[in-house]
Amino acid sequence: MVSNRMLWWITAGALAAFGRNTPKLVPVPSDPLEMVTGQIQAVESPADRERVLELLGRARNSYALRNSNLGYDLKVTFTVNSGGETQYDGTWEMEDISNPTLGLRWTAKAAAGYTTTQISTNGLFYGEGTSSTIPLRLHEARAALFGPVPSAANLNRATIRTSAGTFHGAPVTCVLLSAPGGTKSATPARSWEETEECIDPQSGLLEVQSQVPGRYYAYDYTNAPQLGAYVMPRKVTVTEAGKTVSEISIESLKELPTADPSLFQPTEAMEAGGEAVAMAGAQKIFRESGHIPANATIRPVCIFGLVTATGQLMEAHSLQPTDPNSPAALQAVETMNFAQPAQPGARPQQHFVFVVEGFVAGQ
């Protein structure tokens, strides 16, 4: 599956630019899916935090199909239209077959040539296909369907704010999350550091999710597929800078009381290849571009990419492509070293990275 952790990493010196001087940042870009446009309230009391965490937990649990203790067959298609900024534009097919006793087998293939088969069984993870790396848009599709909301265990110390909004004419509660010590004041807009989760308080379903300004998942539950009490979206639309880059559709979700045990048996090649790469949580990094004067107004540019298990940055691109500083931001991020020491006994991991590069406005 996909980890729904969010890692907040802040580089040296950036706290001044993105913390104490936050009011000097330009506002986040306007976007049709930016739901937070009204008053925002800081959530500080234990009782209020518990209510918000319960709302997030309800939304998160809706997607936890493997917690149902039911076997299922899930079929998904999606279409990528990134204009070549990420790999494997075009149509995709994906299928998950899960059995509570045997494990999980999922496959994916792109019309552009990528294929993968992944098996998890008896606590072990195997994979084979075109590459050991899961491409960004495939990682994205699985994150949107299986891990869009961070777990409560990772939010105990997070800064939380909320705002009321509307999506398709219905009320939503938008939860803004940032690292401990993040934005706490009742500022009238979302800050650049905050992740946004907008949830229908009546149904408990996630409606809009945004890890960083400029990138959004929009969920559609028309004729929503269900497995017991678990409700999945019929469609998820992924946008970047107002442009649709991926449309994910659940074609079918069926209970599968029995499954062929051979589907969960790794091939010799899988066993020889070692454990498959895990899709881990996203990483946020905030940096200054050069010297930032104390009284300057900062205009951030966010670069979004995928860091492979070997620390290689892939498929990186700007989420503010019309900003004149986008080329410089991308060039700066491409020189960064993302390699991390391997943890003994741990699975290799890949993860999204969001690097928010701050530039002096007007330069």
C-alpha positions, -999 to +999 in steps of 0.1 A: +000+000+000+011+036+006+024+052+038+004+082+047+031+098+068+041+134+061+076+143+070+083+179+076+120+187+070+132+223+072+167+232+061+190+254+082+180+291+080+146+285+065+128+288+098+134+326+097+120+328+062+090+305+066+083+308+103+087+341+121+084+361+088+054+341+075+032+373+071+058+385+046+052+356+023+030+363-007-004+345-005-007+310-019-018+310-055-056+312-062-070+279-074-105+266-081-098+238-056-084+260-029-112+257-004-097+279+024-108+314+016-126+324+048-117+328+085-093+302+099-093+291+135-064+277+155-072+244+172-054+242+205-075+228+233-072+190+238-110+186+233-110+205+200-079+187+188-096+153+196-127+163+176-105+172+145-085+140+148-117+120+149-129+137+118-096+129+100-097+094+113-132+088+100-121+100+065-089+079+066-108+048+077-131+049+047-101+040+025-086+013+047-100-016+026-075-041+040-089-034+075-122-048+064-110-084+067-128-091+034-112-103+002-117-080-027-108-073-063-103-036-072-099-024-108-087+011-116-079+030-147-063+064-149-051+088-176-020+110-172-016+142-191+014+159-177+027+173-210+058+153-207+068+167-173+065+132-157+069+098-172+044+076-189+017+100-201-014+082-214-037+055-201-030+031-172-046+000-157-042-011-122-057-040-102-055-050-065-065-085-054-065-089-016-072-119+006-070-116+044-051-149+047-030-149+016-020-112+013-021-086-014-012-087-051-014-056-072-004-050-108-002-019-131+006-013-167+009+018-188+001+020-225+035+038-228+053+006-217+057+004-179+045-027-160+048-039-125+036-068-103+038-064-065+031-091-039+030-088-001+025-121+018+035-134+052+051-101+060+074-101+030+073-079-001+082-088-037+081-070-070+091-073-106+086-053-138+100-026-160+119-010-130+121-013-093+110+023-090+073+031-090+068+061-114+055+093-099+020+091-114+015+055-103+027+063-068+004+093-069-027+072-079-021+047-050-015+075-026-048+092-036-068+059-032-051+044-002-032+070+018-045+105+013-050+113+050-022+112+076-026+089+105-034+101+140+000+088+153+018+113+131-004+143+141-001+143+179+023+172+178+012+188+146-001+224+144-038+223+134-061+250+121-096+247+106-118+266+082-154+262+069-159+260+032-181+246+004-174+221-023-200+214-050-225+234-030-221+213+002-204+224+034-169+210+042-146+213+071-110+220+060-082+210+083-048+227+078-018+208+092+017+218+097+048+207+116+050+215+153+056+252+158+039+260+124+013+287+117-010+291+147-025+326+143-060+331+128-046+344+096-072+348+068-055+323+044-037+290+041+000+293+046+026+277+023+036+252+049+002+237+055-013+205+042-051+208+036-078+181+040-114+191+033-140+167+046-178+165+045-187+166+082-219+147+075-206+117+055-171+119+068-158+116+033-126+133+020-136+158-007-104+178-014-068+171-004-037+193-010-002+185+003+011+218-010-004+249-026-008+243-063-015+206-062-049+191-054-069+158-053-106+163-059-129+134-050-162+124-066-184+098-049-212+096-075-222+059-075-194+053-051-181+018-049-184+002-015-170-028+004-190-033+035-188+000+054-159+012+034-166+038+007-142+046-021-144+075-046-157+068-081-132+093-094-102+113-083-090+143-103-054+155-098-046+190-107-014+211-107-014+248-111-051+245-122-044+219-149-057+184-147-027+161-149-043+128-139-079+114-138-083+082-117-114+061-120-124+030-100-140+007-125-151-019-100-148-030-064-160-065-057-159-088-027-137-118-034-145-146-009-118-169-023-087-163-044-063-184-062-033-190-038-009-191-068-015-154-073+004-147-041+034-169-048+065-149-057+084-160-088+120-170-086+130-137-101+110-119-073+127-139-046+161-133-061+155-096-063+150-091-026+123-070-010+103-046-032+106-009-028+081+007-004+061+038-012+068+060+018+054+093+030+061+127+015+089+150+025+087+188+027+118+210+025+118+248+029+148+267+016+159+303+008+173+312-026+203+333-017+203+360+009+168+371+020+168+406+036+149+408+069+122+431+055+118+414+021+086+398+008+091+362-002+075+345-032+079+307-029+081+283-058+073+246-050+092+219-069+075+184-068+093+152-076+100+116-067+131+105-047+140+069-055+154+043-030+189+053-041+183+090-034+179+100-071+155+128-079+131+120-107+103+136-126+108+169-108+088+199-120+074+232-107+039+236-093+041+273-101+052+270-138+044+306-148+065+320-120+097+335-136+118+319-108+106+284-117+136+275-138+160+287-111+141+268-084+141+236-105+178+239-112+186+245-075+166+214-065+183+192-091+216+199-074+204+188-039+216+155-024+186+134-013+205+102-004+199+089+031+219+063+050+203+028+046+187+015+078+198-020+086+171-045+078+147-019+065+130-021+031+142+003+005+119+033+002+109+059-024+090+090-015+075+123-029+095+154-022+082+190-021+109+216-021+096+251-014+122+276-026+118+312-014+127+341-037+126+378-030+094+391-046+101+414-076+135+398-084 
